Amino acid sequence: MLIDVEYTFDVLYSQVARDWHQQDDLVTPFNDRRWTHVRAVWTFDLDRDILRLDQRDHNLWVPLNLVRQRSITISDFEPYEPPPTLFKHALQSVYPAPCWKMRRKDIDLQRLQRRKPFVSRILADFAFQWRHVLCGRYNNSTFRRLANAIVRMVTLDFTVEEATLSRQGTGGFLVWIDNLPEWDFASGHIVRVGGTSIVICQHAPHAVTLVRNDFAKQTQSTPGLAEKTLTYLILSVRELILYRINSELERYTEPNRLFDGIHPPSDEAIELLLQATQTSASTAPLRKLPVELQDAILDKVSAGPIESARVGCLLDAGSVFTWKCGNRNIEREEGRRSRTPWTPVESHIWFGGYPSGIAYK
């Protein structure tokens, strides 16, 4: 069997494909309206020793062993039912209690409203650019990369690369239907931000177990916490749930839609993210100046408006960002276009050393 697999891969590598690259997940393009550019997807599944043929209206498979023996035709294929796209795991299935309406008591609403226009637009554009991934099935590696991106965007933990010089366009899109996220994925199941622990987990029942285990671990190491209520944010990428736990009671909110690959993030989910990740206010001396001077200083931070707005949000300084540059609306950039000396500055958001697929001009 191992010899057959190696032989099959060698033949495919040398004779079938022109452009090879390694990735750790698969994308189903037919979940996206841009699938009209793709007639069929052939998958040589060497682990299961089968060849799959997926098209918009049917899914077929044939054993690779048959392919090795003789030429095959479409009549050799058998239909199969692909796994469902979305999974729904109700929190009530493991903890049958009513949902609560909760929010942090110590929220600075003015700071939250300053960040919200900036963060909500970036989240929505991320959802648009990666909709072909978000609307389908993805494995744990892709899930953890998506979760890491969400945490980075809402905490403004990203860099902005600016394009200011003229260039010849190369054509194509920043993100296409066969692209997958390449940036680093979240390490560990729980990320601490501000006074909240973000639980990164696709399945709500397992997330509850992670919450309870973490609460028990923290109260054992710090006995004084046993009398307090700890706050967790369950992040499944598709949904958000705020969860609070103490030694006597557990409460949680209804799931709020985040990234389902179809709709933009819900306003409730964005508010929940901003509330959960809010940290202590900045003490930057810049905040003591009149707003007009703050704006003038922030304008000098970068050539384009996106990085200036990011720094302004981090410092709680300057005017609320309106997604305008002068009298011009700032637009999402989706392609690799030519630039002239008169083209507005392009601002590309990066996670570490990898492009996020989000850009503006």
WOVEN-V83888 format. One record per backbone hydrogen bond with DSSP energy under -0.5 kcal/mol. NH is the residue of the N-H (numbers start at 1). CO is the residue of the C=O. E is the energy in kcal/mol with one decimal. If there is no record, write none. Layout:
# WOVEN-V83888
nh = {NH:NH}
co = {CO:CO}
e = {E:E}
This chain:
# WOVEN-V83888
nh = {5:6:7:8:9:10:11:12:13:14:15:16:16:17:20:29:31:32:35:36:37:38:41:43:43:44:45:45:46:49:50:51:52:53:54:54:55:60:61:62:64:65:66:67:68:69:70:76:77:78:80:82:89:90:93:94:95:97:100:102:107:109:112:113:114:115:116:117:118:119:120:121:122:123:124:125:126:127:128:129:130:131:133:134:135:136:143:144:145:146:147:148:149:150:151:152:153:154:155:156:157:158:159:161:161:163:164:167:170:171:174:179:186:188:191:193:193:195:196:197:198:198:199:199:200:200:201:201:204:207:208:209:210:211:212:213:214:215:216:217:218:219:220:221:222:225:226:227:228:230:230:231:232:233:234:234:235:235:236:236:238:240:241:243:244:245:246:247:251:253:256:258:259:260:260:266:270:271:272:273:274:275:276:277:278:278:287:288:289:293:294:295:296:297:298:299:300:300:301:308:309:310:311:312:313:314:315:316:317:325:328:330:333:334:336:337:339:343:346:347:348:348:349:350:351:352:354:356:360:361}
co = {1:2:3:4:5:6:7:8:9:10:11:11:12:12:18:27:28:29:32:33:34:35:54:41:52:42:43:50:44:45:45:62:43:60:41:52:58:53:78:51:49:49:63:63:64:65:66:73:74:61:59:80:87:88:90:91:91:95:252:100:104:107:108:109:110:111:112:113:115:115:116:117:118:119:120:121:122:123:124:125:126:128:130:130:131:133:139:140:141:142:143:144:145:146:147:148:149:150:151:153:152:156:350:159:348:346:162:339:336:336:334:176:144:186:198:191:196:278:193:231:191:196:197:233:189:198:199:235:202:203:204:205:206:207:208:209:210:211:212:213:214:215:216:217:218:222:223:224:225:228:245:195:243:197:232:241:199:233:234:239:236:256:234:232:251:230:249:226:244:242:240:238:237:258:263:257:266:267:268:269:270:271:272:273:274:275:284:285:286:290:290:291:292:293:294:295:296:297:298:304:305:306:307:308:309:310:311:312:312:328:325:323:359:332:172:335:167:340:163:360:161:346:358:159:354:350:351:349:347:331}
e = {-2.2:-2.4:-2.5:-2.6:-2.4:-2.4:-2.2:-2.4:-3.0:-1.9:-2.1:-0.5:-1.7:-1.3:-0.5:-0.8:-1.3:-1.8:-2.0:-0.8:-1.7:-3.1:-2.4:-0.6:-2.5:-0.5:-1.1:-2.1:-1.3:-1.0:-2.0:-2.9:-2.9:-2.7:-2.6:-0.5:-2.6:-2.8:-2.2:-1.9:-2.2:-0.6:-0.7:-1.1:-2.0:-0.9:-1.9:-1.8:-1.2:-2.9:-2.0:-0.7:-0.5:-0.6:-1.3:-1.5:-1.6:-1.4:-3.0:-0.7:-0.6:-1.0:-2.2:-2.6:-1.2:-1.8:-2.2:-0.7:-0.5:-2.8:-2.7:-1.1:-1.6:-2.7:-2.2:-2.4:-2.2:-2.3:-1.8:-2.6:-2.1:-1.2:-1.2:-2.4:-2.0:-1.3:-2.5:-2.4:-1.7:-2.6:-2.6:-2.0:-2.1:-2.1:-2.2:-2.4:-2.7:-2.4:-1.7:-0.8:-2.5:-1.4:-2.1:-0.5:-3.0:-2.5:-0.6:-1.4:-0.6:-2.0:-3.1:-2.0:-1.6:-0.6:-2.6:-0.6:-2.8:-0.5:-2.3:-1.8:-3.7:-0.6:-0.6:-2.7:-3.3:-0.7:-0.9:-1.9:-0.6:-2.1:-2.0:-1.3:-2.1:-2.4:-2.6:-2.5:-2.4:-2.6:-2.3:-2.2:-2.6:-2.4:-1.6:-1.8:-2.2:-2.3:-1.6:-1.0:-1.7:-0.5:-2.7:-0.5:-3.3:-2.5:-0.5:-3.3:-3.2:-0.7:-0.6:-2.3:-1.9:-1.6:-1.8:-3.3:-3.0:-2.1:-2.3:-0.8:-2.7:-1.9:-2.4:-2.9:-2.1:-0.6:-0.6:-1.9:-2.0:-2.4:-2.2:-2.4:-2.6:-2.6:-2.5:-1.8:-0.5:-0.9:-1.7:-2.0:-1.6:-0.5:-2.2:-2.8:-1.9:-2.3:-2.7:-2.0:-0.5:-1.2:-1.6:-0.7:-2.2:-2.3:-2.5:-2.3:-2.2:-2.2:-2.3:-0.7:-2.6:-3.2:-1.6:-2.2:-2.8:-0.5:-1.7:-1.0:-2.7:-1.6:-2.2:-2.9:-3.3:-0.6:-2.4:-2.9:-2.9:-0.7:-1.6:-2.6:-2.0:-2.3}
